[in-house]
Structure formats: structure tokens, C-alpha cells
Amino acid sequence: MMELAMAAAVTVSISGVSYAALNPQRLEANAGVVADQATCRAVDTAIVGYVAQHGETPRNVRQLRDYVKGDLSRYRIVDGMAAGPGC
């Protein structure tokens, strides 16, 4: 009987931890934050590449289209650095 109670406790504990680890809304929110930060770094890297090629800082993110894949509409350039989500 003791083994059955212990097995049940372990099973309940594991399922609770699994749910916490696989909570879809929480994972989606965390993934969004990480994606925004990675994109901000990509925009900063594109700015560095643009400066290296052109010798001047880009005035707006539209000038970075050849350097970054994806949507840059949420970003802008402030003092030579990316500004936007995750920055």
C-alpha cells in the first residue's frame, strides 16, 4: 500500500511540473520576449553593417531592408541604435 501511495504522489508531482513547464500561454509570452530581443540585436547588427558599408548611420530602418529579413516596422533608429520591442 505504501508503494502505491508513493507512486501516486510522484505521478501527481511530475504532472504538475510538466504542466508548469508546458503552459502554452506562458511559453508563448516568453517566446515573444526572446524573439523581440533577438530581432533588436539583428537590427543593431544591421546598423553596424550599414555603417561599415556606407560610412554613415542609417536615418531610418527602411535603409536596413537589405541587411535584415523580416518586419522592421516596429523599430526605429535613435542615436545610431535600434529602438523598439526588446531593446
C-alpha positions in Angstrom: 0.0 0.0 0.0 2.9 2.4 0.8 4.3 1.8 -2.6 1.0 2.7 -4.3 0.7 6.0 -2.3 4.4 6.9 -3.1 3.8 6.1 -6.9 0.6 8.3 -6.9 2.4 11.2 -5.2 5.3 11.0 -7.7 2.9 10.9 -10.6 0.9 13.9 -9.4 4.2 15.8 -8.7 5.5 15.0 -12.2 2.3 16.0 -13.9 2.2 19.3 -12.0 5.8 20.1 -13.1 5.0 19.1 -16.6 2.0 21.4 -16.8 4.0 24.3 -15.4 6.8 23.6 -18.0 4.4 23.2 -20.9 1.9 26.0 -20.1 1.2 27.2 -23.6 0.3 30.9 -22.8 3.4 31.3 -20.6 5.6 29.7 -23.2 4.2 31.9 -25.9 4.8 35.0 -23.9 8.4 34.0 -23.1 9.0 33.2 -26.8 7.7 36.6 -27.8 10.1 38.4 -25.4 13.0 36.3 -26.7 12.1 36.9 -30.3 11.8 40.6 -29.8 15.2 40.7 -28.1 16.8 38.7 -30.9 15.2 41.0 -33.5 16.5 44.0 -31.7 20.0 42.6 -31.8 19.6 41.8 -35.5 18.6 45.5 -36.2 21.7 46.7 -34.2 23.9 44.3 -36.2 22.3 45.6 -39.4 23.1 49.1 -38.3 26.8 48.2 -37.8 26.9 46.5 -41.2 25.3 49.6 -42.9 27.8 51.9 -41.2 30.7 49.7 -42.3 29.5 49.7 -45.9 28.3 53.3 -46.2 30.4 55.2 -43.7 27.3 56.8 -42.1 24.5 55.9 -39.7 21.2 55.0 -41.4 18.5 57.6 -40.9 15.6 55.1 -40.8 15.0 51.3 -40.7 13.9 51.2 -44.3 17.5 51.6 -45.2 18.2 48.3 -43.4 15.9 46.1 -45.6 18.9 44.5 -47.4 20.5 43.7 -44.0 17.6 42.1 -42.0 14.9 39.6 -43.0 11.5 40.2 -41.6 9.3 43.1 -40.5 11.1 46.1 -39.2 8.0 48.3 -38.9 8.1 48.3 -35.0 11.7 49.6 -34.9 13.3 52.9 -35.4 16.9 54.3 -35.1 17.6 56.6 -32.2 21.2 57.9 -31.6 22.5 55.3 -34.0 21.0 52.3 -32.2 17.8 50.2 -32.6 14.8 51.3 -30.6 11.7 49.1 -30.3 10.5 45.9 -28.8 13.1 44.1 -26.7 15.6 47.0 -26.9 
